[in-house]
Structures are given as structure tokens and as C-alpha cells.
Amino acid sequence: MIVVDYNCKICGGNDKDSIDFLGSKICKSCVNKISSTDVYDTINYEYYKANIKKMWLDYIAN
């Protein structure tokens, strides 16, 4: 039996419709939030930017 991890790297949610981004899963809800966050929404923009940066660093480290 193959177990697939669908846990979102940002919110921790479990969504089969998640996307694979640099070896990490991101749920549809987070993808929508990331793509609709305005750069002037400093708190959310920095939050998602930091999460994506961590995914990038994890990806290049492996």
C-alpha cells in the first residue's frame, strides 16, 4: 500500500487537490491566497514569501 502525503507545507491541511511545488505540497486554498495576496498586504505577503523561501531552501538543500 502506497501512502501519499497531501499535507500542505503552509497551513498543514490535507487536500488531494494540492499541487507539488519544489517537492512540497501546497493546498488549493493556499495557492488561491498566495495568488490573490496584494504586495501591499505586508503581513500576508511576508508570511507567504517566507514560506516559499523556506520551501526553496529545503529543495536546494536536498
PDB file with SEQRES, HELIX, SHEET and CRYST1 records, atoms N, CA, C and O in Angstrom:
SEQRES   1 A   62  MET ILE VAL VAL ASP TYR ASN CYS LYS ILE CYS GLY GLY          
SEQRES   2 A   62  ASN ASP LYS ASP SER ILE ASP PHE LEU GLY SER LYS ILE          
SEQRES   3 A   62  CYS LYS SER CYS VAL ASN LYS ILE SER SER THR ASP VAL          
SEQRES   4 A   62  TYR ASP THR ILE ASN TYR GLU TYR TYR LYS ALA ASN ILE          
SEQRES   5 A   62  LYS LYS MET TRP LEU ASP TYR ILE ALA ASN                      
HELIX    1 AA1 LYS A   28  SER A   36  1                                   9    
HELIX    2 AA2 THR A   42  ALA A   61  1                                  20    
SHEET    1 AA1 2 ILE A  19  PHE A  21  0                                        
SHEET    2 AA1 2 SER A  24  ILE A  26 -1                                        
CRYST1    1.000    1.000    1.000  90.00  90.00  90.00 P 1           1          
ATOM      1  N   MET A   1       0.839  -1.182   0.000  1.00  0.00           N  
ATOM      2  CA  MET A   1       0.000   0.000   0.000  1.00  0.00           C  
ATOM      3  C   MET A   1       0.886   1.248   0.000  1.00  0.00           C  
ATOM      4  O   MET A   1       1.792   1.374   0.824  1.00  0.00           O  
ATOM      5  N   ILE A   2       0.622   2.146  -0.907  1.00  0.00           N  
ATOM      6  CA  ILE A   2       1.388   3.387  -1.008  1.00  0.00           C  
ATOM      7  C   ILE A   2       0.641   4.486  -0.258  1.00  0.00           C  
ATOM      8  O   ILE A   2      -0.549   4.710  -0.481  1.00  0.00           O  
ATOM      9  N   VAL A   3       1.350   5.158   0.623  1.00  0.00           N  
ATOM     10  CA  VAL A   3       0.769   6.264   1.378  1.00  0.00           C  
ATOM     11  C   VAL A   3       1.304   7.565   0.794  1.00  0.00           C  
ATOM     12  O   VAL A   3       2.515   7.778   0.730  1.00  0.00           O  
ATOM     13  N   VAL A   4       0.397   8.422   0.374  1.00  0.00           N  
ATOM     14  CA  VAL A   4       0.783   9.702  -0.211  1.00  0.00           C  
ATOM     15  C   VAL A   4       0.500  10.806   0.801  1.00  0.00           C  
ATOM     16  O   VAL A   4      -0.591  10.885   1.366  1.00  0.00           O  
ATOM     17  N   ASP A   5       1.489  11.648   1.019  1.00  0.00           N  
ATOM     18  CA  ASP A   5       1.345  12.761   1.956  1.00  0.00           C  
ATOM     19  C   ASP A   5       0.815  13.979   1.201  1.00  0.00           C  
ATOM     20  O   ASP A   5       1.492  14.537   0.337  1.00  0.00           O  
ATOM     21  N   TYR A   6      -0.408  14.376   1.545  1.00  0.00           N  
ATOM     22  CA  TYR A   6      -1.021  15.546   0.913  1.00  0.00           C  
ATOM     23  C   TYR A   6      -0.980  16.768   1.824  1.00  0.00           C  
ATOM     24  O   TYR A   6      -1.620  17.775   1.520  1.00  0.00           O  
ATOM     25  N   ASN A   7      -0.251  16.709   2.922  1.00  0.00           N  
ATOM     26  CA  ASN A   7      -0.246  17.817   3.881  1.00  0.00           C  
ATOM     27  C   ASN A   7       0.394  19.061   3.275  1.00  0.00           C  
ATOM     28  O   ASN A   7       1.515  19.030   2.766  1.00  0.00           O  
ATOM     29  N   CYS A   8      -0.353  20.145   3.348  1.00  0.00           N  
ATOM     30  CA  CYS A   8       0.108  21.432   2.834  1.00  0.00           C  
ATOM     31  C   CYS A   8       1.268  21.936   3.690  1.00  0.00           C  
ATOM     32  O   CYS A   8       1.188  21.938   4.919  1.00  0.00           O  
ATOM     33  N   LYS A   9       2.322  22.355   3.044  1.00  0.00           N  
ATOM     34  CA  LYS A   9       3.507  22.855   3.748  1.00  0.00           C  
ATOM     35  C   LYS A   9       3.247  24.208   4.412  1.00  0.00           C  
ATOM     36  O   LYS A   9       4.002  24.613   5.297  1.00  0.00           O  
ATOM     37  N   ILE A  10       2.196  24.908   4.000  1.00  0.00           N  
ATOM     38  CA  ILE A  10       1.912  26.227   4.557  1.00  0.00           C  
ATOM     39  C   ILE A  10       0.921  26.153   5.710  1.00  0.00           C  
ATOM     40  O   ILE A  10       1.192  26.666   6.796  1.00  0.00           O  
ATOM     41  N   CYS A  11      -0.235  25.513   5.480  1.00  0.00           N  
ATOM     42  CA  CYS A  11      -1.274  25.503   6.522  1.00  0.00           C  
ATOM     43  C   CYS A  11      -1.401  24.166   7.245  1.00  0.00           C  
ATOM     44  O   CYS A  11      -2.061  24.081   8.280  1.00  0.00           O  
ATOM     45  N   GLY A  12      -0.776  23.127   6.709  1.00  0.00           N  
ATOM     46  CA  GLY A  12      -0.863  21.807   7.332  1.00  0.00           C  
ATOM     47  C   GLY A  12      -2.106  21.031   6.961  1.00  0.00           C  
ATOM     48  O   GLY A  12      -2.289  19.897   7.403  1.00  0.00           O  
ATOM     49  N   GLY A  13      -2.969  21.635   6.146  1.00  0.00           N  
ATOM     50  CA  GLY A  13      -4.195  20.962   5.726  1.00  0.00           C  
ATOM     51  C   GLY A  13      -3.898  19.772   4.829  1.00  0.00           C  
ATOM     52  O   GLY A  13      -2.808  19.660   4.269  1.00  0.00           O  
ATOM     53  N   ASN A  14      -4.882  18.882   4.699  1.00  0.00           N  
ATOM     54  CA  ASN A  14      -4.727  17.685   3.887  1.00  0.00           C  
ATOM     55  C   ASN A  14      -5.696  17.771   2.715  1.00  0.00           C  
ATOM     56  O   ASN A  14      -6.902  17.603   2.900  1.00  0.00           O  
ATOM     57  N   ASP A  15      -5.190  18.028   1.514  1.00  0.00           N  
ATOM     58  CA  ASP A  15      -6.025  18.249   0.336  1.00  0.00           C  
ATOM     59  C   ASP A  15      -5.475  17.444  -0.839  1.00  0.00           C  
ATOM     60  O   ASP A  15      -4.339  17.652  -1.263  1.00  0.00           O  
ATOM     61  N   LYS A  16      -6.290  16.522  -1.362  1.00  0.00           N  
ATOM     62  CA  LYS A  16      -5.849  15.715  -2.503  1.00  0.00           C  
ATOM     63  C   LYS A  16      -5.649  16.557  -3.759  1.00  0.00           C  
ATOM     64  O   LYS A  16      -4.965  16.128  -4.688  1.00  0.00           O  
ATOM     65  N   ASP A  17      -6.233  17.740  -3.795  1.00  0.00           N  
ATOM     66  CA  ASP A  17      -6.075  18.630  -4.944  1.00  0.00           C  
ATOM     67  C   ASP A  17      -4.873  19.561  -4.788  1.00  0.00           C  
ATOM     68  O   ASP A  17      -4.781  20.582  -5.470  1.00  0.00           O  
ATOM     69  N   SER A  18      -3.962  19.210  -3.897  1.00  0.00           N  
ATOM     70  CA  SER A  18      -2.787  20.056  -3.677  1.00  0.00           C  
ATOM     71  C   SER A  18      -1.862  19.988  -4.888  1.00  0.00           C  
ATOM     72  O   SER A  18      -1.923  19.051  -5.684  1.00  0.00           O  
ATOM     73  N   ILE A  19      -1.013  20.992  -5.009  1.00  0.00           N  
ATOM     74  CA  ILE A  19      -0.017  20.990  -6.078  1.00  0.00           C  
ATOM     75  C   ILE A  19       1.341  20.670  -5.470  1.00  0.00           C  
ATOM     76  O   ILE A  19       1.578  20.895  -4.283  1.00  0.00           O  
ATOM     77  N   ASP A  20       2.216  20.146  -6.300  1.00  0.00           N  
ATOM     78  CA  ASP A  20       3.580  19.872  -5.879  1.00  0.00           C  
ATOM     79  C   ASP A  20       4.429  21.064  -6.296  1.00  0.00           C  
ATOM     80  O   ASP A  20       4.514  21.392  -7.480  1.00  0.00           O  
ATOM     81  N   PHE A  21       5.057  21.710  -5.315  1.00  0.00           N  
ATOM     82  CA  PHE A  21       5.879  22.887  -5.577  1.00  0.00           C  
ATOM     83  C   PHE A  21       7.234  22.670  -4.929  1.00  0.00           C  
ATOM     84  O   PHE A  21       7.348  22.678  -3.703  1.00  0.00           O  
ATOM     85  N   LEU A  22       8.251  22.478  -5.738  1.00  0.00           N  
ATOM     86  CA  LEU A  22       9.612  22.264  -5.242  1.00  0.00           C  
ATOM     87  C   LEU A  22       9.670  21.120  -4.230  1.00  0.00           C  
ATOM     88  O   LEU A  22      10.370  21.208  -3.221  1.00  0.00           O  
ATOM     89  N   GLY A  23       8.929  20.049  -4.508  1.00  0.00           N  
ATOM     90  CA  GLY A  23       8.940  18.882  -3.636  1.00  0.00           C  
ATOM     91  C   GLY A  23       8.052  18.991  -2.417  1.00  0.00           C  
ATOM     92  O   GLY A  23       8.025  18.074  -1.596  1.00  0.00           O  
ATOM     93  N   SER A  24       7.326  20.080  -2.275  1.00  0.00           N  
ATOM     94  CA  SER A  24       6.398  20.278  -1.156  1.00  0.00           C  
ATOM     95  C   SER A  24       4.986  20.400  -1.712  1.00  0.00           C  
ATOM     96  O   SER A  24       4.788  20.788  -2.863  1.00  0.00           O  
ATOM     97  N   LYS A  25       4.017  20.067  -0.882  1.00  0.00           N  
ATOM     98  CA  LYS A  25       2.618  20.191  -1.280  1.00  0.00           C  
ATOM     99  C   LYS A  25       2.057  21.525  -0.803  1.00  0.00           C  
ATOM    100  O   LYS A  25       2.349  21.972   0.306  1.00  0.00           O  
ATOM    101  N   ILE A  26       1.250  22.154  -1.651  1.00  0.00           N  
ATOM    102  CA  ILE A  26       0.520  23.369  -1.284  1.00  0.00           C  
ATOM    103  C   ILE A  26      -0.936  23.132  -1.667  1.00  0.00           C  
ATOM    104  O   ILE A  26      -1.236  22.807  -2.815  1.00  0.00           O  
ATOM    105  N   CYS A  27      -1.839  23.297  -0.700  1.00  0.00           N  
ATOM    106  CA  CYS A  27      -3.260  23.056  -0.959  1.00  0.00           C  
ATOM    107  C   CYS A  27      -3.844  24.147  -1.853  1.00  0.00           C  
ATOM    108  O   CYS A  27      -3.287  25.236  -1.996  1.00  0.00           O  
ATOM    109  N   LYS A  28      -4.982  23.813  -2.443  1.00  0.00           N  
ATOM    110  CA  LYS A  28      -5.647  24.732  -3.366  1.00  0.00           C  
ATOM    111  C   LYS A  28      -5.994  26.056  -2.681  1.00  0.00           C  
ATOM    112  O   LYS A  28      -5.883  27.120  -3.289  1.00  0.00           O  
ATOM    113  N   SER A  29      -6.411  25.986  -1.422  1.00  0.00           N  
ATOM    114  CA  SER A  29      -6.772  27.193  -0.678  1.00  0.00           C  
ATOM    115  C   SER A  29      -5.567  28.125  -0.530  1.00  0.00           C  
ATOM    116  O   SER A  29      -5.686  29.332  -0.741  1.00  0.00           O  
ATOM    117  N   CYS A  30      -4.418  27.571  -0.170  1.00  0.00           N  
ATOM    118  CA  CYS A  30      -3.215  28.401  -0.013  1.00  0.00           C  
ATOM    119  C   CYS A  30      -2.737  28.946  -1.353  1.00  0.00           C  
ATOM    120  O   CYS A  30      -2.279  30.086  -1.428  1.00  0.00           O  
ATOM    121  N   VAL A  31      -2.840  28.146  -2.407  1.00  0.00           N  
ATOM    122  CA  VAL A  31      -2.467  28.632  -3.742  1.00  0.00           C  
ATOM    123  C   VAL A  31      -3.324  29.836  -4.106  1.00  0.00           C  
ATOM    124  O   VAL A  31      -2.818  30.836  -4.614  1.00  0.00           O  
ATOM    125  N   ASN A  32      -4.629  29.736  -3.844  1.00  0.00           N  
ATOM    126  CA  ASN A  32      -5.530  30.855  -4.139  1.00  0.00           C  
ATOM    127  C   ASN A  32      -5.187  32.084  -3.302  1.00  0.00           C  
ATOM    128  O   ASN A  32      -5.218  33.207  -3.804  1.00  0.00           O  
ATOM    129  N   LYS A  33      -4.858  31.873  -2.023  1.00  0.00           N  
ATOM    130  CA  LYS A  33      -4.499  33.003  -1.157  1.00  0.00           C  
ATOM    131  C   LYS A  33      -3.194  33.648  -1.608  1.00  0.00           C  
ATOM    132  O   LYS A  33      -3.073  34.873  -1.626  1.00  0.00           O  
ATOM    133  N   ILE A  34      -2.216  32.814  -1.975  1.00  0.00           N  
ATOM    134  CA  ILE A  34      -0.929  33.337  -2.442  1.00  0.00           C  
ATOM    135  C   ILE A  34      -1.126  34.164  -3.710  1.00  0.00           C  
ATOM    136  O   ILE A  34      -0.590  35.265  -3.833  1.00  0.00           O  
ATOM    137  N   SER A  35      -1.891  33.630  -4.639  1.00  0.00           N  
ATOM    138  CA  SER A  35      -2.051  34.315  -5.924  1.00  0.00           C  
ATOM    139  C   SER A  35      -2.912  35.568  -5.839  1.00  0.00           C  
ATOM    140  O   SER A  35      -2.862  36.416  -6.729  1.00  0.00           O  
ATOM    141  N   SER A  36      -3.705  35.692  -4.772  1.00  0.00           N  
ATOM    142  CA  SER A  36      -4.549  36.882  -4.650  1.00  0.00           C  
ATOM    143  C   SER A  36      -4.044  37.883  -3.606  1.00  0.00           C  
ATOM    144  O   SER A  36      -4.656  38.934  -3.417  1.00  0.00           O  
ATOM    145  N   THR A  37      -2.943  37.570  -2.933  1.00  0.00           N  
ATOM    146  CA  THR A  37      -2.399  38.481  -1.922  1.00  0.00           C  
ATOM    147  C   THR A  37      -1.712  39.663  -2.595  1.00  0.00           C  
ATOM    148  O   THR A  37      -0.854  39.488  -3.460  1.00  0.00           O  
ATOM    149  N   ASP A  38      -2.090  40.838  -2.196  1.00  0.00           N  
ATOM    150  CA  ASP A  38      -1.516  42.067  -2.727  1.00  0.00           C  
ATOM    151  C   ASP A  38      -0.173  42.328  -2.050  1.00  0.00           C  
ATOM    152  O   ASP A  38      -0.028  42.082  -0.852  1.00  0.00           O  
ATOM    153  N   VAL A  39       0.798  42.816  -2.793  1.00  0.00           N  
ATOM    154  CA  VAL A  39       2.114  43.098  -2.217  1.00  0.00           C  
ATOM    155  C   VAL A  39       2.053  44.162  -1.128  1.00  0.00           C  
ATOM    156  O   VAL A  39       2.959  44.256  -0.300  1.00  0.00           O  
ATOM    157  N   TYR A  40       0.999  44.956  -1.124  1.00  0.00           N  
ATOM    158  CA  TYR A  40       0.849  45.982  -0.092  1.00  0.00           C  
ATOM    159  C   TYR A  40       0.200  45.437   1.178  1.00  0.00           C  
ATOM    160  O   TYR A  40       0.122  46.140   2.186  1.00  0.00           O  
ATOM    161  N   ASP A  41      -0.268  44.184   1.134  1.00  0.00           N  
ATOM    162  CA  ASP A  41      -0.777  43.489   2.319  1.00  0.00           C  
ATOM    163  C   ASP A  41       0.445  42.879   3.011  1.00  0.00           C  
ATOM    164  O   ASP A  41       0.690  41.676   2.922  1.00  0.00           O  
ATOM    165  N   THR A  42       1.190  43.719   3.688  1.00  0.00           N  
ATOM    166  CA  THR A  42       2.517  43.376   4.199  1.00  0.00           C  
ATOM    167  C   THR A  42       2.553  42.099   5.021  1.00  0.00           C  
ATOM    168  O   THR A  42       3.433  41.263   4.813  1.00  0.00           O  
ATOM    169  N   ILE A  43       1.629  41.928   5.940  1.00  0.00           N  
ATOM    170  CA  ILE A  43       1.664  40.764   6.830  1.00  0.00           C  
ATOM    171  C   ILE A  43       1.505  39.469   6.042  1.00  0.00           C  
ATOM    172  O   ILE A  43       2.333  38.567   6.168  1.00  0.00           O  
ATOM    173  N   ASN A  44       0.459  39.364   5.236  1.00  0.00           N  
ATOM    174  CA  ASN A  44       0.231  38.133   4.475  1.00  0.00           C  
ATOM    175  C   ASN A  44       1.292  37.926   3.405  1.00  0.00           C  
ATOM    176  O   ASN A  44       1.747  36.802   3.193  1.00  0.00           O  
ATOM    177  N   TYR A  45       1.686  38.989   2.736  1.00  0.00           N  
ATOM    178  CA  TYR A  45       2.700  38.884   1.694  1.00  0.00           C  
ATOM    179  C   TYR A  45       4.013  38.346   2.267  1.00  0.00           C  
ATOM    180  O   TYR A  45       4.612  37.433   1.698  1.00  0.00           O  
ATOM    181  N   GLU A  46       4.453  38.901   3.376  1.00  0.00           N  
ATOM    182  CA  GLU A  46       5.696  38.445   4.007  1.00  0.00           C  
ATOM    183  C   GLU A  46       5.572  37.013   4.523  1.00  0.00           C  
ATOM    184  O   GLU A  46       6.531  36.244   4.458  1.00  0.00           O  
ATOM    185  N   TYR A  47       4.396  36.655   5.035  1.00  0.00           N  
ATOM    186  CA  TYR A  47       4.153  35.294   5.523  1.00  0.00           C  
ATOM    187  C   TYR A  47       4.321  34.278   4.391  1.00  0.00           C  
ATOM    188  O   TYR A  47       5.045  33.293   4.538  1.00  0.00           O  
ATOM    189  N   TYR A  48       3.655  34.521   3.271  1.00  0.00           N  
ATOM    190  CA  TYR A  48       3.746  33.583   2.149  1.00  0.00           C  
ATOM    191  C   TYR A  48       5.134  33.607   1.526  1.00  0.00           C  
ATOM    192  O   TYR A  48       5.644  32.567   1.109  1.00  0.00           O  
ATOM    193  N   LYS A  49       5.740  34.769   1.460  1.00  0.00           N  
ATOM    194  CA  LYS A  49       7.095  34.875   0.912  1.00  0.00           C  
ATOM    195  C   LYS A  49       8.083  34.070   1.751  1.00  0.00           C  
ATOM    196  O   LYS A  49       8.939  33.376   1.202  1.00  0.00           O  
ATOM    197  N   ALA A  50       7.972  34.156   3.070  1.00  0.00           N  
ATOM    198  CA  ALA A  50       8.855  33.405   3.964  1.00  0.00           C  
ATOM    199  C   ALA A  50       8.645  31.902   3.808  1.00  0.00           C  
ATOM    200  O   ALA A  50       9.610  31.137   3.817  1.00  0.00           O  
ATOM    201  N   ASN A  51       7.394  31.476   3.664  1.00  0.00           N  
ATOM    202  CA  ASN A  51       7.109  30.050   3.481  1.00  0.00           C  
ATOM    203  C   ASN A  51       7.667  29.532   2.165  1.00  0.00           C  
ATOM    204  O   ASN A  51       8.236  28.441   2.118  1.00  0.00           O  
ATOM    205  N   ILE A  52       7.510  30.303   1.099  1.00  0.00           N  
ATOM    206  CA  ILE A  52       8.036  29.886  -0.195  1.00  0.00           C  
ATOM    207  C   ILE A  52       9.563  29.871  -0.169  1.00  0.00           C  
ATOM    208  O   ILE A  52      10.184  28.989  -0.762  1.00  0.00           O  
ATOM    209  N   LYS A  53      10.166  30.836   0.511  1.00  0.00           N  
ATOM    210  CA  LYS A  53      11.626  30.860   0.638  1.00  0.00           C  
ATOM    211  C   LYS A  53      12.119  29.620   1.373  1.00  0.00           C  
ATOM    212  O   LYS A  53      13.123  29.027   0.979  1.00  0.00           O  
ATOM    213  N   LYS A  54      11.419  29.219   2.442  1.00  0.00           N  
ATOM    214  CA  LYS A  54      11.803  28.018   3.181  1.00  0.00           C  
ATOM    215  C   LYS A  54      11.687  26.782   2.292  1.00  0.00           C  
ATOM    216  O   LYS A  54      12.554  25.909   2.332  1.00  0.00           O  
ATOM    217  N   MET A  55      10.623  26.699   1.489  1.00  0.00           N  
ATOM    218  CA  MET A  55      10.468  25.565   0.569  1.00  0.00           C  
ATOM    219  C   MET A  55      11.612  25.532  -0.438  1.00  0.00           C  
ATOM    220  O   MET A  55      12.137  24.466  -0.758  1.00  0.00           O  
ATOM    221  N   TRP A  56      11.994  26.705  -0.933  1.00  0.00           N  
ATOM    222  CA  TRP A  56      13.096  26.798  -1.893  1.00  0.00           C  
ATOM    223  C   TRP A  56      14.402  26.334  -1.245  1.00  0.00           C  
ATOM    224  O   TRP A  56      15.149  25.558  -1.840  1.00  0.00           O  
ATOM    225  N   LEU A  57      14.675  26.805  -0.033  1.00  0.00           N  
ATOM    226  CA  LEU A  57      15.904  26.406   0.656  1.00  0.00           C  
ATOM    227  C   LEU A  57      15.923  24.914   0.962  1.00  0.00           C  
ATOM    228  O   LEU A  57      16.964  24.270   0.833  1.00  0.00           O  
ATOM    229  N   ASP A  58      14.779  24.356   1.366  1.00  0.00           N  
ATOM    230  CA  ASP A  58      14.685  22.909   1.602  1.00  0.00           C  
ATOM    231  C   ASP A  58      14.929  22.137   0.312  1.00  0.00           C  
ATOM    232  O   ASP A  58      15.581  21.093   0.315  1.00  0.00           O  
ATOM    233  N   TYR A  59      14.403  22.655  -0.781  1.00  0.00           N  
ATOM    234  CA  TYR A  59      14.545  21.999  -2.080  1.00  0.00           C  
ATOM    235  C   TYR A  59      16.004  21.968  -2.535  1.00  0.00           C  
ATOM    236  O   TYR A  59      16.493  20.930  -2.980  1.00  0.00           O  
ATOM    237  N   ILE A  60      16.696  23.095  -2.425  1.00  0.00           N  
ATOM    238  CA  ILE A  60      18.083  23.116  -2.906  1.00  0.00           C  
ATOM    239  C   ILE A  60      19.033  22.403  -1.948  1.00  0.00           C  
ATOM    240  O   ILE A  60      20.128  22.003  -2.346  1.00  0.00           O  
ATOM    241  N   ALA A  61      18.623  22.240  -0.686  1.00  0.00           N  
ATOM    242  CA  ALA A  61      19.460  21.526   0.284  1.00  0.00           C  
ATOM    243  C   ALA A  61      19.411  20.015   0.064  1.00  0.00           C  
ATOM    244  O   ALA A  61      20.322  19.289   0.461  1.00  0.00           O  
ATOM    245  N   ASN A  62      18.346  19.558  -0.568  1.00  0.00           N  
ATOM    246  CA  ASN A  62      18.193  18.102  -0.779  1.00  0.00           C  
ATOM    247  C   ASN A  62      18.602  17.721  -2.134  1.00  0.00           C  
ATOM    248  O   ASN A  62      18.542  16.544  -2.488  1.00  0.00           O  
TER     249      ASN A  62                                                      
END                                                                             
